[in-house]
């Protein structure tokens, strides 16, 4: 056995991302890699066991692939560009729809049933939730139009037409912003074209960029954060977007639950009324 004070050299290879991230963490604690490895080996030698839990994560490499793609989007600036586009488009939709519904609520020509729908939309959180992406805006439009059309009022067709106009305006704005953004240069999947299908593909890619990054942040936060330790890049923007999205969706879920409870209450009242009518006819 070697003498106690004799020094030995250990050399090994490690992933450069892991090395740089680990060195940055150690530097913040006043340590270096050599000192840390010495501590680990001393613990192993003295205790006869590895100083951390060993387990196999079967999903590690799947998560790593998602993280790598997310890192590319963040460091290239594509995520920042995509968020800027989506924010502008979302604000446009939210502003125009709220403006329209407020005008309809204040109008004496709007029927009572329609007013109830518009007030519900303005206070429920459905509109902010829809404004989080162009696909959500599209889905919201497809759902609200049949609801308004089902009400037998003279102004219904005009309202539907105005909602469609706003939706089309938003789609065109999104396509224009993507076409003139850096995303075209940053991401290989984009295509430059003027036809509707190509423009829509680019808008959908913008949403895909955001969802890829947010999914990696939510599902593999530690793996993603490791790529940015001591880096000039950061994931602060990702964290802010994630928090904002979650807050909006929680608000929406509470509103949806409240709406469902109201529907259940109205249904129960209807059943009670029918039972009372049946009883009186016996």
BELKA-V168701 format. One record per pair of residues at least 6 apart in sequence whose C-alpha atoms are under 7 Angstrom apart, sorted by sequence separation. I is the first residue (numbers start at 1). J is the second residue. D is the distance in whole Angstrom. If there is no record, write none. Layout:
BEGIN
I_J_D + I_J_D
END
This chain:
BEGIN
26_32_6 + 44_50_5 + 73_79_5 + 104_110_6 + 121_127_7 + 130_136_5 + 131_137_6 + 184_190_6 + 193_199_7 + 228_234_6 + 44_51_7 + 130_137_5 + 149_156_6 + 191_198_7 + 217_224_7 + 43_51_7 + 148_156_6 + 149_157_7 + 216_224_7 + 23_32_7 + 23_33_6 + 105_115_5 + 130_140_6 + 40_51_7 + 190_202_6 + 105_118_7 + 179_192_7 + 145_160_6 + 101_118_6 + 98_122_7 + 175_199_5 + 178_202_7 + 214_238_7 + 175_200_7 + 178_203_7 + 175_203_6 + 214_242_6 + 174_203_6 + 94_127_6 + 94_128_7 + 94_131_6 + 93_131_6 + 90_131_4 + 90_132_6 + 111_153_7 + 90_133_7 + 86_133_6 + 96_166_7 + 93_166_7 + 133_207_7 + 93_170_6 + 92_170_7 + 89_170_6 + 89_173_7 + 89_174_6 + 85_174_7 + 85_177_6 + 81_183_7 + 78_183_6 + 78_186_6 + 76_186_6 + 129_248_6 + 128_248_7 + 129_249_6 + 129_252_6 + 82_206_5 + 125_251_6 + 126_252_6 + 83_210_7 + 125_252_5 + 82_210_7 + 124_252_7 + 79_209_6 + 125_255_6 + 79_210_6 + 124_255_5 + 73_209_7 + 70_212_6 + 70_213_5 + 70_216_7 + 67_216_5 + 66_216_6 + 67_223_7 + 63_220_6 + 67_224_6 + 75_233_7 + 21_226_6 + 24_229_6 + 21_227_7 + 24_230_5 + 21_229_5 + 21_230_7 + 17_227_6
END
